Each structure stands twice: as structure tokens, then as C-alpha cells.
Amino acid sequence: MTAFKHSATDTRLITASGVGLVGDNRLAVAASRLAADSAGVLHVRGTDGGPARSVAVRLLPTPSVPDDVVVAPAALLQEHRFSPDEGWELTAADAATPAVLELELPSGPSLDDATALLLRAPLLSGHVFTHGFEASPDVWIDASGTLFRVRQALDHGGQAMRGLLRIGPETQLTLFAPGERGGVDIVVLADCSGSMSIDDIPAVRRDAGRVLSRLRQPSTMTRMDALKDALGAMIDAWTRYEGLGTRFALVSFDHELEPMFPRTWGMEEVADVRSVQQLREAVSLLNCFRGGGTDIGKALHKSGELLHRYGMPGNERLVVLVSDGAHFAPLPDERSGESVSGTQDPVSLMEDLHAGLGIRLHAVGISDEPFFDRWWQARRHHPDWTPQAHESMVPNHRMLGELVAVAGGDRHRIGGLDILEEYFAELGSGVMRAVGRPARPRLPALQVTPEELAAQPPRQAQADPQQRRVCETAVDEALLAYSRVCDASIARLGYPLLRASPPSDLERLRHPCADRVDFVAWLSVAYQVFNERLHEELRRPCDRAGRPRDPEKVLDLPQLAAAFWNDRMSQLHELRNFYHHDRVQDKHAEHNRIAGGIIQRHTGSYAPLETDTVAWQALQLGLLRDLTALLNEAHTTLDTAPEPVTKTPKEAAGSGAAGGVRLKAQGYD
């Protein structure tokens, strides 16, 4: 990844609205700074103690954008609650590309309309998003104005992906339609050939990421029992989700066909207690036959007939083929499953059914070669065992994958009980449709003209890097004086004059201010550390009526008034009011005048430009140096007092004091 970084210290963040290149989470950057369309992350620094935020963005190099400008969608900034003046940082980042992206059908469009919309969406390819974090809310992707919820993103091995992701031109899009969003007519073709009696399926079930042992023994189960359990998961899901006009058929096959549900050839809705019970009984009657081959072509032809004659108009038409992997054209040098009889090539037939009747096929492969190999090796002690198992026993899912490829179905799934149950439970709550790859991206023009970009005020040059070290040194000196005052006040008064501050606040004081926004944020922290945590009697030289107070009557050590009751401490109070309150009302005119004088004294200007880094750092350093001088004078007063002044425990508690901050010479604890 080419090094790419922008921040509020060196770049203007300009907002754009309306239809155009910049929208959703797409940002325009200078083409001279970034060579190609890229993923990125916009980091927004937290303010007022709030957490930092990170937003996944798509970075689009645009020739008309100057080097020191980033154009961001106004809606994005509003959604994540920050302004262009806020502290931020933009970096390019590596994003993984999902092999499969599963989206959910939104309310409104039909399954066909939503499929067409996704295929036409010009900005889908290249879209950047984050997904897979448990604490994160749902992720939505905008496709030409329609929002689709991301269900999951999968890699080439079918594993769920998490983190920063980017839709690629080869990403396969699939669309899940929940049962309540539309009807689906389903024919399940259950392979009941002899190989389905092989008990090579691990008898475990996955639940919420944990593997749970089945209550019954042995530790493996037959392929047929795994199929029955998975169909039971589908029926259980149907009892929780009410589909609209969904019709169903269950057909067992090897070289012959038998209707299992309904008991005569046809299709029936699974919509009440009676039909659910009948379907459960039909599943329980599935059994393995011992002779003959497996005629998948005949089974597919029959499923097409059922869907054409008995399906509901407008419903999705789906064939689900469940098999351990019969092969239609085994080669002598390949390990293969059972051979297929029948006069018609199953793949060509399925291609015709998909093109002519709109029928889609999903395939679920039971078992796989590792399952079978472990099972076969465990049988070495059997007298009929041979090193090479007969091809009629070995699972092979090549043809299932070819059928899915020509029939527009969901990805081909292969595995044991957990895969089967996951698939059929999902089938019970809706239907998955393979959409295809996203369209080639067609980027619109930037809606901000070059003239508008040029009209933006230029940023001030950054201060010399040495200025950062100067600022850090000034903070260290102020904090060292802070610590010495705490120690000396405990020794002389019995309580600290400054209550302890969180280490995070002390660390934030070390950062040089880049602009007005940075300074206002820094000022808030400095006010909390040096003013709000100061002993109550030292904070107010005047009473609430504005009359000066007598230090002899209110302070345990009256000499401290000379250090704290002057304009060096009041600078923080005046500037805080100036920047955090309404500055145009007449009643604040005097405060505005005082604040302007403070700013002018440290910077030479009553109103520095908001992006004048040098001026804001000068104001920051001036305040720090005044505070350091004030604290050093207070320490001298405490250190030279004629004798220690102590309070009773009750009086010390009433002062609101807590343990002070202890600092080392080269930093602070």
C-alpha cells in the first residue's frame, strides 16, 4: 500500500452534497497523492473526553482536487457528528476482498427487481465497508439508492470474514429473501442410494460457535441420518417463520423416484400443524436403497415438472439437490462416487430448466473425502477392507458444483452435519439467490468545481518541527511545577492545593495546537487541570457580588493570593468563556475585549486566522509559561512559610482535596 496520509494539520476538509462522485462514504483526494482507487480509514479524534471514531471510506483520486484538499460528503460528516475543523486523520489502508457477499432483500422491491438493481449498480464494485464485529450495528450498502443489509462476507474457503472489506470485480453477490418477504416453491431431491448408509459423518452439532457432542452414540452417523436431521432443522425453522404462499415437495431418488411429501406427485404448502406433522413423518421414512445407480437426470426432470405444474405464479422456483456426490462422467484415474444412469446429461438438462422455466438449483454435498478417509482407515481391521475403497462409496461433488454453475443457484456447500443443518435452517427462513458479479464501476463527476476548490482559504504553513519539542518542554516544566506545589502544600498545609488529574488529561496537554479547533480542545483540558482542580478558596479572588475578598480571612496562607489572584490564572477563565459562550451579546462585550487582549499579548493579533498554526501554538506556549511562573511563585511561598500550617482531618476533607499528582524530573507518573 502506497503511503498516504492527510490530517487536519496540513489539509483542508471540504464538504460536498448532492449527486456526484463524493457521496455515501466516497472521498475525493488529489490524484498526485494517490495513484488508484483505494480503501481508507477516516480517524476522528474524540472531544471533551469522548471516544475516538473511525470510519471506513473509499478514496477516489481526482485530478481537479489540490494536494492539500480532501472532499468529503456532508452527510457522512453529519452522520458521524464531526466538523471539518475537528481534529482528524485520513490514511489509506489494505482491505480484504470477499469471494462471496450475502445481502438481504430489503422491503419494497421484488427478488427479481432487487437482483437487477444490484447487477446495474455502478458504484458497488470498489465499495469499502467494515463487517463482522459483534459490537457493531448492522452494515448497510447503498446500491443506486436502495439499502441492502450485509448478512455475511465469505472468503474462498467459505469462512466468514471480518474487518475492513472491499467489494471486488470478482466478488460473487448473493441475495437472501426472508420467508415473509415473498413465496418460494421448493423441491428437495434426497439421494437415497446405497452410499448414503455409510456412517462417516461426525455426530456433532454446532451451536453459537461451540461444538456440542450429540447425546446418542456412536460418534459418527450415516449420511442419511445427517440429511434427516438437517431437514428437521428446516421444519423447525418453518414453525418460526411464516412464508407467503410457499409450496414444497420432498422426493427420494436413486435409479427410481418416489414422492415422500406429499404422498402423491404434486406440491403442498407447509402452513399448519397437520402439514408440518406430515412432512416430519415423510422425512422419518427416508431410507437407503441397495441396488442400481443414481439417475440425477430423471430426478431433475421430475422436479422441473413439479415446479411448472404445481408452483405458485410469481414464486421463486428452487430445486435443492442433496447428495454424497454421484458423478455423471467418471474417469478411470479419478476417485468418484456412484455412476449416473439416464439418457440425458444432467448439467445440460439443468441449464435448460434454468433458461426455460427460471428454475434455480442449490446443491448440498454430504460428506467429503477427509471424512470418508478417516472412516475408511478406521475399518482396517475388517476382513473385506482394501487400501483403495470402491468408487461407489467415495464422495465426489464435482457434478454438484457444475449444476450450480449453470442453474444460477447459491454457492455449492459441502460438509457434515453442521453444514447441512445451517443450510436447511436458513432455507426454512427464506431463500438465497445467486446474483452474480457487480457491474464495472462507472464513476460520476465531482460535484465541486475547480473554481469552488480554489476559492477555499489556504492553510497557514505549519510551524517548524522544533516547535513541537518546545511545546512538550513547556508542558513538562508546568507539570513539574504542578507536582512541586502539591508536595509543598501537603507539607505546609496538610492538603494539596491541586487535586489529582487523570493521566490522560496530563498527556493531552503535551500536544501542540495546529489550529483554532485544536486550541479550544486543549484549553478545555488545561482549564480542568489548572483551574477546576485548584483549591476552592484560591479559585475566586472576588465573592459572588464581585467584591474583592480579604486573603487574611479566607486563606490558610494569605501570601498565596499574590500568585493565584492575578491575571495569569484568570487568562484560562476568560479564554474559556470567550470560546465556549456566545461572543456577540452585549453583556459579554467586556469579556470579549479582555479575551482579545490576552490573545494579542501572546500572538501579536487580536484575531488569528483559524488555521494559523504558528499563532495558536504561540498562545498555547504563552499560557503554559505564565502558569509555570505562577506555580513556581506559589511553591516558593509554601517553601519559605515561617512554619507549617496544618488542618484537622475534618477541615482537610472539607477542602475537597484529594491526592496530588507526583512527577519525576523528566516526566510525570
C-alpha positions, 0 to 999 in steps of 0.5 A: 500500500502506497503511503498516504496520509492527510490530517487536519494539520496540513489539509483542508476538509471540504464538504460536498452534497448532492449527486456526484462522485463524493457521496455515501462514504466516497472521498475525493483526494488529489490524484498526485497523492494517490495513484488508484482507487483505494480503501481508507480509514477516516480517524476522528479524534474524540472531544471533551473526553469522548471516544475516538471514531473511525470510519471506513471510506473509499478514496477516489483520486481526482485530478481537479482536487489540490494536494492539500484538499480532501472532499468529503460528503456532508452527510457522512460528516453529519452522520458521524457528528464531526466538523471539518475543523475537528481534529482528524486523520485520513490514511489509506489502508489494505482491505480484504476482498470477499469471494462471496457477499450475502445481502438481504432483500430489503422491503419494497422491491421484488427478488427479481427487481432487487437482483437487477438493481444490484447487477446495474449498480455502478458504484458497488464494485470498489465499495469499502465497508467494515463487517463482522464485529459483534459490537457493531450495528448492522452494515448497510450498502447503498446500491443506486439508492436502495439499502441492502443489509450485509448478512455475511462476507465469505472468503474462498474457503467459505469462512466468514470474514471480518474487518475492513472489506472491499467489494471486488470485480470478482466478488460473487453477490448473493441475495437472501429473501426472508420467508415473509418477504415473498413465496418460494416453491421448493423441491428437495431431491434426497439421494437415497442410494446405497452410499448414503448408509455409510456412517462417516459423518461426525455426530456433532452439532454446532451451536453459537460457535461451540461444538456440542457432542450429540447425546446418542452414540456412536460418534459418527452417523450415516449420511442419511441420518445427517440429511434427516436431521438437517431437514428437521432443522428446516421444519423447525425453522418453518414453525418460526417463520411464516412464508407467503404462499410457499409450496414444497415437495420432498422426493427420494431418488436413486435409479427410481423416484418416489414422492415422500411429501406429499404422498402423491406427485404434486406440491403442498404448502407447509402452513399448519400443524397437520402439514408440518406433522406430515412432512416430519413423518415423510422425512422419518421414512427416508431410507437407503436403497441397495441396488442400481445407480443414481439417475440425477437426470430423471430426478431433475426432470421430475422436479422441473415438472413439479415446479411448472405444474404445481408452483405458485405464479410469481414464486421463486422456483428452487430445486435443492439437490442433496447428495454424497456426490454421484458423478455423471462422467467418471474417469478411470484415474479419478476417485468418484462416487456412484455412476449416473444412469439416464439418457440425458446429461444432467448439467445440460438438462439443468441449464435448460430448466434454468433458461426455460422455466427460471428454475434455480438449483442449490446443491448440498454435498454430504460428506467429503473425502477427509471424512470418508478417509478417516472412516475408511482407515478406521475399518482396517481391521475388517476382513473385506477392507482394501487400501483403495475403497470402491468408487461407489462409496467415495464422495465426489461433488464435482457434478454438484458444483457444475449444476450450480454453475449453470442453474444460477443457484447459491454457492455449492456447500459441502460438509457434515452435519453442521453444514447441512443443518445451517443450510436447511435452517436458513432455507426454512427462513427464506431463500438465497439467490445467486446474483452474480458479479457487480457491474464495472464501476462507472464513476460520476463527476465531482460535484465541486468545481475547480473554481469552488476548490480554489476559492477555499482559504489556504492553510497557514504553513505549519510551524517548524518541527522544533516547535513541537519539542518546545511545546512538550518542554513547556508542558513538562516544566508546568507539570513539574511545577504542578507536582512541586506545589502539591508536595509543598502544600501537603507539607505546609498545609496538610492538603494539596492545593491541586487535586489529582488529574487523570493521566490522560488529561496530563498527556493531552496537554503535551500536544501542540495546537495546529489550529483554532479547533485544536486550541479550544480542545486543549484549553478545555483540558488545561482549564480542568487541570489548572483551574477546576482542580485548584483549591476552592478558596484560591479559585475566586479572588472576588465573592459572588457580588464581585467584591474583592475578598480579604486573603487574611480571612479566607486563606490558610496562607494569605501570601498565596493570593499574590500568585493565584489572584492575578491575571495569569490564572484568570487568562484560562477563565476568560479564554474559556468563556470567550470560546465556549459562550456566545461572543456577540451579546452585549453583556459579554462585550467586556469579556470579549475585549479582555479575551482579545487582549490576552490573545494579542499579548501572546500572538501579536493579533487580536484575531488569528486566522483559524488555521494559523498554526504558528499563532495558536501554538504561540498562545498555547506556549504563552499560557503554559509559561505564565502558569509555570511562573505562577506555580513556581511563585506559589511553591516558593511561598509554601517553601519559605512559610515561617512554619507549617500550617496544618488542618484537622482531618475534618477541615482537610476533607472539607477542602475537597482535596484529594491526592496530588499528582507526583512527577519525576524530573523528566516526566510525570507518573 
